[in-house]
Amino acid sequence: PISNPSEYQNGTDPQTIYVRLENDVCFATGSFLLTTENCAPFIPQGFSPNGDGVNDVFEISNLLNIYENFELTIYSREGNLIHTAHNADGFWDGVATEGLLFTGSLVPVGTYYYVLALNDPKYPEPFIGWVYVNY
């Protein structure tokens, strides 16, 4: 049996992990230093906000709860700001929520551009790329 089991909490600080192995005759203890690094985000290149339950939002993996101070901005192909997301909502559902296209409805099919600033010392430069919206 495991005495005082607890769930490991991921953090950026190194943590010492203690283990005890035992059988009917003897036991052994040991420890090791566990250092973790945050993974880079995985950014998809397209989504289809058509309500079918598959790829309905532009969601970036390894973002929420890892990079708490990120800022995601989405621009039209003309360079107009149409959406901004922060740590509370790390996805875009294809609705223009800001700028000239603010209509509260889905954007037209096409290519849009994102700037993702993680505000993290390991990733000082923003991720810049495109995402294709199709229905």
Backbone as a chain_set.jsonl record, in Angstrom:
{"seq": "PISNPSEYQNGTDPQTIYVRLENDVCFATGSFLLTTENCAPFIPQGFSPNGDGVNDVFEISNLLNIYENFELTIYSREGNLIHTAHNADGFWDGVATEGLLFTGSLVPVGTYYYVLALNDPKYPEPFIGWVYVNY", "coords": {"N": [[0.828, -1.197, 0.0], [0.321, 2.302, -0.487], [1.547, 4.869, 1.441], [0.086, 7.841, 2.523], [-0.717, 8.893, -0.125], [-0.495, 11.253, -2.736], [-1.514, 13.523, -5.259], [0.624, 14.383, -7.879], [1.668, 17.667, -8.392], [2.106, 19.668, -11.075], [4.688, 21.93, -11.701], [6.908, 24.74, -12.113], [9.144, 24.705, -10.603], [11.862, 22.663, -9.507], [11.202, 19.49, -8.019], [11.523, 17.272, -5.275], [11.028, 13.882, -5.377], [9.905, 11.237, -3.457], [10.192, 7.758, -3.01], [9.044, 4.524, -2.002], [9.698, 1.21, -2.029], [8.475, -1.999, -1.455], [8.284, -5.397, -0.255], [7.224, -8.598, 1.055], [9.415, -9.17, 2.68], [11.425, -7.142, 2.771], [12.282, -3.628, 2.341], [12.891, -0.746, 0.281], [14.051, 2.562, -0.07], [14.036, 5.618, -1.876], [14.955, 8.579, -3.689], [14.415, 11.193, -6.058], [15.195, 13.984, -8.132], [12.873, 15.872, -9.739], [12.479, 17.677, -12.58], [10.534, 19.828, -14.434], [9.385, 20.937, -17.652], [7.527, 23.311, -19.452], [5.601, 22.399, -22.212], [5.799, 23.385, -25.633], [3.154, 25.194, -27.216], [0.666, 23.525, -29.232], [-0.459, 24.383, -32.319], [-3.243, 24.351, -34.26], [-3.992, 24.343, -37.835], [-6.423, 24.871, -38.898], [-10.04, 24.976, -38.642], [-13.531, 24.126, -38.255], [-16.23, 25.739, -37.644], [-18.982, 24.598, -37.611], [-20.836, 23.353, -36.047], [-20.921, 20.574, -35.881], [-19.64, 19.169, -33.934], [-17.026, 18.392, -34.292], [-13.854, 19.627, -34.401], [-14.809, 22.272, -33.945], [-13.922, 24.613, -32.807], [-11.149, 26.886, -32.702], [-8.658, 25.807, -31.019], [-5.893, 25.852, -28.953], [-3.582, 23.522, -28.067], [-1.898, 22.67, -24.993], [-1.945, 25.168, -23.735], [-3.916, 26.583, -22.025], [-3.953, 26.855, -18.488], [-1.248, 26.411, -18.4], [0.313, 28.41, -19.623], [-0.383, 31.072, -18.206], [-0.558, 33.8, -18.659], [-1.021, 34.385, -21.304], [-1.699, 35.942, -24.517], [-3.891, 35.92, -27.14], [-4.402, 36.981, -30.35], [-6.509, 37.52, -33.117], [-6.597, 38.139, -36.56], [-8.07, 39.551, -39.519], [-7.591, 38.843, -43.048], [-7.025, 41.278, -44.079], [-5.796, 42.557, -42.063], [-7.263, 43.503, -39.937], [-8.19, 43.61, -36.544], [-10.018, 41.018, -35.063], [-10.586, 39.32, -32.956], [-9.776, 38.692, -29.538], [-8.166, 36.786, -27.065], [-7.646, 35.673, -23.719], [-6.27, 34.244, -20.688], [-8.633, 33.166, -19.594], [-10.239, 32.193, -21.628], [-9.149, 30.202, -23.976], [-9.665, 29.754, -26.673], [-11.084, 30.098, -29.987], [-14.149, 30.608, -31.457], [-14.804, 31.242, -34.028], [-16.304, 33.512, -34.262], [-16.519, 36.944, -34.849], [-15.429, 39.189, -32.527], [-14.455, 41.665, -32.062], [-13.372, 44.858, -33.345], [-13.599, 46.0, -36.808], [-15.15, 44.034, -38.027], [-16.93, 43.278, -36.126], [-19.673, 41.645, -35.526], [-20.939, 39.74, -34.163], [-21.46, 37.382, -35.336], [-20.54, 34.416, -37.234], [-17.383, 34.436, -38.89], [-16.566, 34.898, -42.398], [-15.74, 32.125, -44.622], [-12.295, 31.436, -44.938], [-8.823, 32.523, -44.746], [-7.241, 33.385, -41.755], [-5.265, 35.284, -39.459], [-3.056, 34.802, -36.712], [-1.633, 35.984, -33.64], [0.198, 34.85, -31.059], [1.116, 35.518, -27.957], [2.983, 34.297, -25.41], [4.051, 35.34, -23.127], [6.183, 34.412, -21.556], [9.33, 33.57, -20.167], [10.764, 31.515, -21.44], [9.732, 31.442, -23.978], [10.111, 34.052, -25.511], [9.49, 35.368, -27.898], [6.609, 36.005, -29.917], [4.279, 33.545, -31.215], [3.467, 33.37, -34.546], [1.14, 33.028, -37.113], [-1.127, 31.329, -39.373], [-4.621, 30.494, -39.702], [-7.116, 28.454, -41.065], [-10.493, 28.917, -41.765], [-13.318, 27.017, -42.279], [-16.481, 25.767, -43.416]], "CA": [[0.0, 0.0, 0.0], [1.023, 3.582, -0.54], [1.232, 5.732, 2.577], [-0.123, 9.252, 2.209], [-0.598, 9.197, -1.557], [-0.986, 12.563, -3.153], [-1.356, 13.759, -6.686], [1.74, 15.254, -8.224], [1.268, 18.962, -8.931], [3.102, 20.18, -12.006], [5.148, 23.284, -11.432], [8.158, 25.049, -12.799], [10.251, 24.498, -9.677], [12.218, 21.249, -9.311], [10.619, 18.881, -6.83], [12.087, 15.988, -4.892], [10.016, 12.839, -5.282], [10.351, 10.136, -2.617], [9.498, 6.5, -3.274], [9.359, 3.397, -1.125], [9.334, -0.071, -2.62], [8.547, -3.024, -0.422], [7.618, -6.685, -0.421], [6.986, -9.224, 2.36], [10.644, -9.347, 3.445], [12.222, -5.935, 2.977], [11.85, -2.442, 1.61], [13.948, 0.172, -0.14], [13.56, 3.915, -0.312], [14.878, 6.407, -2.765], [14.405, 9.874, -4.078], [14.994, 11.779, -7.261], [14.796, 15.359, -8.396], [12.074, 15.954, -10.956], [12.406, 19.009, -13.158], [9.587, 19.813, -15.551], [9.368, 22.075, -18.559], [6.269, 23.461, -20.165], [5.675, 22.089, -23.638], [5.366, 24.442, -26.55], [1.774, 24.962, -27.629], [0.394, 22.964, -30.554], [-1.413, 25.3, -32.937], [-3.813, 23.771, -35.481], [-4.037, 25.26, -38.97], [-7.772, 25.048, -39.409], [-11.181, 24.471, -37.888], [-14.796, 24.289, -38.969], [-17.267, 26.03, -36.642], [-20.28, 24.314, -38.222], [-21.729, 22.742, -35.078], [-20.99, 19.113, -35.975], [-18.947, 18.581, -32.797], [-15.658, 18.028, -34.665], [-13.039, 20.807, -34.726], [-15.694, 23.439, -34.005], [-13.244, 25.804, -32.3], [-9.696, 27.008, -32.841], [-8.172, 25.622, -29.657], [-4.457, 25.605, -28.942], [-3.203, 22.572, -27.018], [-0.801, 23.062, -24.094], [-2.004, 26.615, -23.527], [-4.636, 26.903, -20.793], [-3.394, 26.351, -17.231], [0.211, 26.296, -18.49], [0.783, 29.778, -19.873], [-1.518, 31.797, -17.649], [-0.575, 35.21, -19.061], [-0.957, 34.477, -22.756], [-2.662, 36.764, -25.243], [-4.11, 35.45, -28.5], [-5.148, 37.93, -31.175], [-6.851, 37.007, -34.443], [-6.754, 39.228, -37.523], [-8.545, 39.214, -40.856], [-6.491, 38.901, -44.022], [-6.73, 42.694, -44.309], [-5.072, 43.06, -40.904], [-8.18, 44.044, -38.931], [-8.36, 42.799, -35.342], [-11.392, 40.52, -34.956], [-10.809, 38.557, -31.727], [-8.7, 38.63, -28.555], [-8.423, 35.825, -25.991], [-6.678, 35.649, -22.625], [-6.224, 32.977, -19.97], [-9.946, 32.62, -19.252], [-10.79, 31.483, -22.792], [-8.039, 30.008, -24.897], [-10.094, 29.262, -27.967], [-11.869, 31.014, -30.82], [-15.249, 29.865, -32.073], [-15.07, 31.747, -35.371], [-17.153, 34.7, -34.191], [-15.792, 38.21, -34.714], [-15.843, 39.824, -31.276], [-13.845, 42.992, -31.953], [-12.943, 45.535, -34.56], [-14.508, 46.379, -37.885], [-16.046, 42.937, -38.372], [-17.707, 42.865, -34.958], [-21.083, 41.458, -35.856], [-21.483, 38.703, -33.301], [-21.745, 36.196, -36.141], [-19.36, 33.72, -37.732], [-16.627, 35.088, -39.958], [-16.642, 34.156, -43.658], [-14.709, 31.14, -44.922], [-11.065, 32.066, -45.389], [-7.608, 32.461, -43.944], [-7.106, 34.416, -40.732], [-3.912, 35.285, -38.912], [-3.01, 34.902, -35.256], [-0.409, 36.292, -32.9], [0.073, 34.251, -29.739], [2.189, 35.91, -27.038], [2.887, 33.49, -24.195], [4.556, 36.118, -21.994], [6.942, 33.441, -20.78], [10.751, 33.76, -20.48], [11.253, 30.478, -22.347], [9.233, 31.775, -25.312], [9.974, 35.518, -25.505], [8.92, 35.844, -29.16], [5.265, 35.465, -30.142], [4.018, 32.618, -32.308], [2.686, 34.074, -35.561], [0.786, 32.086, -38.167], [-2.442, 31.448, -39.994], [-5.61, 29.448, -39.455], [-8.138, 28.456, -42.108], [-11.858, 28.681, -41.29], [-14.156, 26.429, -43.321], [-17.746, 25.258, -42.854]], "C": [[0.869, 1.257, 0.0], [0.575, 4.428, 0.641], [1.116, 7.168, 2.103], [0.032, 9.568, 0.719], [-1.136, 10.59, -1.845], [-0.706, 12.72, -4.632], [-0.195, 14.711, -6.913], [1.2, 16.536, -8.842], [2.39, 19.496, -9.806], [3.441, 21.62, -11.647], [6.438, 23.53, -12.179], [9.366, 24.848, -11.9], [10.58, 23.011, -9.594], [11.617, 20.737, -8.004], [11.313, 17.561, -6.556], [10.941, 15.007, -4.693], [10.621, 11.69, -4.48], [9.518, 8.904, -2.932], [9.946, 5.452, -2.26], [8.82, 2.147, -1.805], [9.469, -1.13, -1.542], [7.88, -4.303, -0.897], [7.463, -7.293, 0.965], [8.224, -9.246, 3.252], [11.361, -8.036, 3.742], [11.632, -4.756, 2.208], [13.078, -1.626, 1.234], [13.31, 1.532, -0.368], [14.533, 4.636, -1.236], [14.211, 7.73, -3.067], [15.076, 10.316, -5.367], [14.434, 13.179, -7.437], [14.082, 15.395, -9.74], [11.977, 17.413, -11.387], [11.494, 18.938, -14.368], [9.761, 21.065, -16.396], [8.008, 22.128, -19.225], [6.484, 23.182, -21.643], [5.255, 23.306, -24.448], [3.923, 24.163, -26.958], [1.706, 24.335, -29.016], [-0.728, 23.789, -31.169], [-1.948, 24.674, -34.221], [-3.893, 24.808, -36.596], [-5.434, 25.415, -39.552], [-8.816, 24.529, -38.449], [-12.448, 24.785, -38.665], [-15.924, 24.499, -37.969], [-18.68, 25.84, -37.197], [-21.234, 23.57, -37.299], [-21.822, 21.234, -35.143], [-20.257, 18.402, -34.838], [-17.515, 18.163, -33.08], [-14.92, 19.289, -35.093], [-13.879, 22.074, -34.862], [-15.053, 24.719, -33.504], [-11.756, 25.727, -32.616], [-9.144, 26.977, -31.432], [-6.717, 25.19, -29.702], [-4.124, 24.7, -27.763], [-1.998, 23.09, -26.243], [-0.778, 24.567, -23.851], [-2.664, 26.954, -22.198], [-3.993, 26.207, -19.603], [-1.889, 26.105, -17.287], [0.817, 27.681, -18.651], [-0.349, 30.725, -19.464], [-1.615, 33.246, -18.1], [-0.546, 35.388, -20.573], [-1.969, 35.479, -23.303], [-2.7, 36.267, -26.683], [-4.924, 36.496, -29.239], [-5.317, 37.328, -32.563], [-7.133, 38.201, -35.343], [-7.332, 38.693, -38.831], [-7.374, 39.29, -41.823], [-6.126, 40.329, -44.388], [-5.984, 43.32, -43.136], [-5.946, 43.676, -39.835], [-8.303, 43.08, -37.753], [-9.808, 42.341, -35.263], [-11.654, 39.735, -33.673], [-9.563, 38.626, -30.85], [-9.102, 37.641, -27.473], [-7.29, 35.909, -24.975], [-6.836, 34.336, -21.878], [-7.582, 32.39, -19.613], [-10.544, 31.815, -20.401], [-9.704, 31.365, -23.854], [-8.448, 29.47, -26.24], [-10.849, 30.35, -28.711], [-12.911, 30.186, -31.545], [-15.625, 30.37, -33.459], [-15.958, 32.968, -35.417], [-16.269, 35.932, -34.024], [-16.315, 38.931, -33.486], [-15.281, 41.226, -31.103], [-13.648, 43.59, -33.336], [-14.03, 45.781, -35.581], [-15.517, 45.298, -38.225], [-16.935, 42.509, -37.218], [-19.188, 42.846, -35.304], [-21.736, 40.464, -34.925], [-21.842, 37.454, -34.077], [-20.436, 35.592, -36.645], [-18.697, 34.495, -38.86], [-16.789, 34.276, -41.244], [-15.523, 33.117, -43.775], [-13.463, 31.873, -45.405], [-9.921, 31.876, -44.428], [-7.551, 33.662, -43.01], [-5.731, 34.247, -40.101], [-3.958, 35.477, -37.405], [-1.634, 35.357, -34.798], [-0.647, 35.767, -31.493], [1.298, 34.624, -28.924], [2.005, 35.12, -25.748], [3.292, 34.266, -22.957], [5.285, 35.22, -21.002], [8.42, 33.593, -21.155], [11.308, 32.722, -21.457], [10.843, 30.758, -23.795], [9.027, 33.287, -25.403], [9.34, 36.074, -26.781], [7.533, 35.244, -29.359], [5.25, 34.439, -31.274], [3.1, 33.347, -33.283], [2.391, 33.082, -36.68], [-0.61, 32.329, -38.691], [-3.327, 30.28, -39.578], [-6.694, 29.583, -40.519], [-9.487, 28.103, -41.493], [-12.675, 28.174, -42.467], [-15.411, 25.86, -42.67], [-18.166, 23.962, -43.512]], "O": [[2.017, 1.238, 0.445], [-0.617, 4.676, 0.826], [1.969, 7.65, 1.358], [0.835, 10.425, 0.35], [-2.121, 11.028, -1.25], [0.222, 12.122, -5.176], [-0.055, 15.718, -6.22], [0.353, 16.481, -9.733], [3.495, 19.747, -9.326], [2.56, 22.418, -11.329], [6.991, 22.624, -12.803], [10.498, 24.823, -12.383], [9.672, 22.179, -9.61], [11.537, 21.465, -7.014], [11.651, 16.819, -7.479], [10.005, 15.269, -3.937], [11.718, 11.225, -4.785], [8.301, 8.987, -3.1], [11.061, 5.49, -1.74], [7.632, 2.051, -2.113], [10.454, -1.157, -0.805], [7.042, -4.302, -1.799], [7.559, -6.575, 1.96], [8.091, -9.333, 4.473], [11.853, -7.841, 4.853], [10.619, -4.883, 1.52], [14.158, -1.797, 1.8], [12.165, 1.629, -0.808], [15.706, 4.277, -1.339], [13.048, 7.955, -2.734], [16.168, 9.862, -5.709], [13.35, 13.505, -6.955], [14.642, 14.988, -10.758], [11.465, 18.263, -10.66], [11.667, 18.078, -15.232], [10.22, 22.104, -15.921], [7.412, 21.093, -19.523], [7.438, 23.674, -22.248], [4.463, 24.135, -24.001], [3.519, 23.003, -27.034], [2.566, 24.575, -29.864], [-1.819, 23.882, -30.606], [-1.192, 24.483, -35.174], [-3.866, 26.01, -36.334], [-5.598, 26.035, -40.603], [-8.518, 23.74, -37.552], [-12.448, 25.59, -39.597], [-16.515, 23.529, -37.495], [-19.472, 26.78, -37.25], [-22.328, 23.193, -37.718], [-22.712, 20.652, -34.524], [-20.249, 17.172, -34.78], [-16.848, 17.629, -32.193], [-15.324, 19.949, -36.05], [-13.681, 22.858, -35.79], [-15.578, 25.806, -33.745], [-11.189, 24.645, -32.774], [-9.154, 27.987, -30.728], [-6.364, 24.255, -30.421], [-4.353, 25.058, -26.608], [-1.184, 23.85, -26.769], [0.293, 25.169, -23.769], [-2.028, 27.554, -21.33], [-3.536, 25.071, -19.724], [-1.311, 25.632, -16.308], [1.718, 28.072, -17.908], [-1.167, 31.123, -20.293], [-2.667, 33.865, -17.937], [-0.098, 36.421, -21.07], [-2.954, 35.817, -22.648], [-1.672, 36.201, -27.358], [-6.017, 36.857, -28.803], [-4.402, 36.714, -33.11], [-7.815, 39.148, -34.95], [-7.114, 37.539, -39.198], [-6.291, 39.747, -41.46], [-5.054, 40.578, -44.939], [-5.583, 44.482, -43.203], [-5.434, 44.311, -38.913], [-8.496, 41.879, -37.943], [-10.726, 43.153, -35.379], [-12.811, 39.501, -33.324], [-8.439, 38.618, -31.35], [-10.243, 37.65, -27.012], [-6.139, 36.178, -25.319], [-7.471, 33.41, -22.383], [-7.663, 31.19, -19.349], [-11.279, 30.855, -20.167], [-9.39, 32.334, -24.545], [-7.658, 28.79, -26.895], [-11.205, 31.384, -28.145], [-12.587, 29.179, -32.174], [-16.653, 29.971, -34.008], [-16.331, 33.42, -36.5], [-15.383, 35.963, -33.17], [-17.501, 39.251, -33.405], [-15.586, 41.904, -30.122], [-13.748, 42.904, -34.354], [-15.22, 45.773, -35.267], [-16.625, 45.604, -38.666], [-17.623, 41.492, -37.31], [-19.854, 43.88, -35.364], [-22.962, 40.351, -34.899], [-22.471, 36.549, -33.527], [-19.366, 36.184, -36.499], [-19.367, 35.127, -39.677], [-17.116, 33.091, -41.186], [-14.493, 33.221, -43.109], [-13.558, 32.817, -46.188], [-10.032, 31.165, -43.429], [-7.782, 34.8, -43.419], [-5.116, 33.187, -40.205], [-4.792, 36.218, -36.886], [-0.624, 35.146, -35.469], [-1.584, 36.19, -30.816], [2.392, 34.112, -29.164], [0.987, 35.258, -25.071], [2.917, 33.892, -21.845], [5.045, 35.258, -19.796], [8.739, 33.733, -22.336], [12.226, 33.023, -22.22], [11.535, 30.351, -24.728], [7.889, 33.756, -25.375], [8.72, 37.136, -26.749], [7.306, 34.087, -29.002], [6.096, 34.464, -32.168], [2.066, 33.881, -32.881], [3.289, 32.377, -37.141], [-1.198, 33.391, -38.482], [-2.846, 29.227, -39.16], [-7.135, 30.688, -40.833], [-9.608, 27.106, -40.781], [-12.726, 28.809, -43.52], [-15.392, 25.509, -41.49], [-19.202, 23.398, -43.16]]}, "num_chains": 1, "name": "protein.A"}
